[in-house]
Amino acid sequence: MMHTLAVSLGERSYPIHIGPGLLDRADLLAASIAGRHVMLVTNTTVAPLYLERARAAFAGFQCETVVLPDGEQYKDMGTLMQIFDALLAHRHDRRTTVVALGGGVIGDMAGFAAACYQRGVAFVQIPTTLLAQVDSSVGGKTGINHPLGKNMIGAFHQPRMVLADTSVLDTLPGRELRAGVAEVIKYGLIRDDEFFVWLEANMDAVLARRTDALVHIIERSCRNKAEVVAADEHEGGVRALLNLGHTFGHAIETGLGYGEWLHGEAVAAGMCAAADLSVRLGRMTQNDCDRARALIARAGLPVELPAALDVERFIKLMAVDKKVEAGRLRLVLLDGIGRALVTADFDHKILRQSIAACRASA
Amino acid sequence: MMHTLAVSLGERSYPIHIGPGLLDRADLLAASIAGRHVMLVTNTTVAPLYLERARAAFAGFQCETVVLPDGEQYKDMGTLMQIFDALLAHRHDRRTTVVALGGGVIGDMAGFAAACYQRGVAFVQIPTTLLAQVDSSVGGKTGINHPLGKNMIGAFHQPRMVLADTSVLDTLPGRELRAGVAEVIKYGLIRDDEFFVWLEANMDAVLARRTDALVHIIERSCRNKAEVVAADEHEGGVRALLNLGHTFGHAIETGLGYGEWLHGEAVAAGMCAAADLSVRLGRMTQNDCDRARALIARAGLPVELPAALDVERFIKLMAVDKKVEAGRLRLVLLDGIGRALVTADFDHKILRQSIAACRASA
């Protein structure tokens, strides 16, 4: 039951293959490799689970491996250099292909290495988390963190192919699966009310990791993101809608310290706050807001902002987000389920009220 | 007597302004800056000479400065990070402009920082060496070195504008001026015999740094390079012609250790070797070869390969050049003055004879 989705970006178009057991499909992988050389980039968590199978699928190629430490704290220049070191030590030339086997951090770093090695080589993604499958697979964003800011150094670099094997999600911890579901719900909220309704009816199948449900949410999420990205490859306009819940979410992640809440968890609570604010501003009905909150709760995700951050601190944390332009805070809000917009046109007093109301009681 | 050349690259097109005293033209600079923030990147050699004038020209902007150590040995990840550190410490956002004030190393590093900062910000070049004015101003190549190879990490990133002030060449050491002239002669040799004839008639004016001569060689060199790059932005085909003399030259630079010969000097001797080989292969007349060698000599540049490298070592050094594809050494050769081609179709015995004949007697 393999589904293939085409991401249309002119000469940088590429396919996303979605289905169970695809990691063993040497034929699909071979079709996306231009030369004879492959550099497989993975981490210490994924390597024991899937590295040998991936290497076997690349048996027809000269395939080397870099195994990086696992974790957002390693998404830095020093770890990135390990990929360049390996490429040069094994004399990979411009016709090499860098393959990311892992979650978002591995995809971001391997993709950035591919963007910069000899000014750009081919890149293939094999995302192994739901979040990476529904989010990092589309958009071409790659990069690393700087001590003074997340994702501050990077490039847009599109993969030649994405292979989303739903079977590898079997080994994903439940908490990480749910964090991925947060981004899935996001697509329903911002532009696909039909998908939102489907999720209301099928959340149990998703959480039970039923293959058909997983294939559907990955395909539908990637399709939604691909449509947005095709309209705005380098992030000037509609692409900002993908940040629903993210400005609130980044405030949570920064305020609590990275690693406390998962990104998807912070986004989930952030989407609830965005919905609440949208109701207070007369944009969204209370009923739509309740449905959003209920679906997020059913996915086992947080619906309240953490009590540990008080309102003033929260506002301050939101103000340093990248989405601030010329000093004005811009937020993604909702006019209803499936209808998002970006605006700086809201009363900050009401934002404060909303944050206060959305905070968990301490 | 300002000349403006348009580099045509679709939506990435940009102007090159050439003339004396342009560093003070705040109006030209302002026209190329999108936001209010400017990060001036320069080095310890250029800063005492021109930094204050450049800062004055950006008086209407919030302008910060990074002064890097001078030299190819600092074109590395650690030095690059200093640019990111400064951008983040001063809270530059996506609408910032990175300005390179310096030679090729500063242009490569500042350009690469601009390519990667927040996945790409605006870039302006103020090249202060003749080599940078005629070579790095066009092509969009940016990057840094890796301990295992030069320019191995980088990106294609076009500037918004290049400002080539011929007056700043007054302070350029003579040896560096001549090294720049090597690349100027190269354009005549590979595709512009009329320009070659002009150089034969006007080399004295060039070496005397007469403004009209400098403006002419910069304009003509950039025009030639721009035409090649427009036809081949990401280096798949004709752009390889720009490497005349470079495979020999890289062998010299690597073999003697970087810093022994200047890049332009190595290219000069390499072009003489390429011309000699072209004669031996029956491609070029002896007379054309003699004219090439005579012009290079008149520019005060080396016309012989260094005696310190014997033939076998030289061949080995050439084989590790980036231009080797699938194990076959490809060279830029000449069918005559103004007519270059790339070929792997030559007898290696004749290449050895040519290298032996071109070596200086020890």
Interface residues (C-beta under 8 A of the other chain):
Chain A: M77 M81 F84 D85 L88 A89 D93 R94 A115 C116 Y117 Q118 R119 G120 K141 G143 H146 L148 G149 M152 I153 G154 A155 F156 H234 E235 K322 E325
Chain B: M77 M81 F84 D85 L88 A89 D93 R94 A115 C116 Y117 Q118 R119 G120 K141 G143 H146 L148 G149 M152 I153 G154 A155 F156 H234 E235 K322 E325
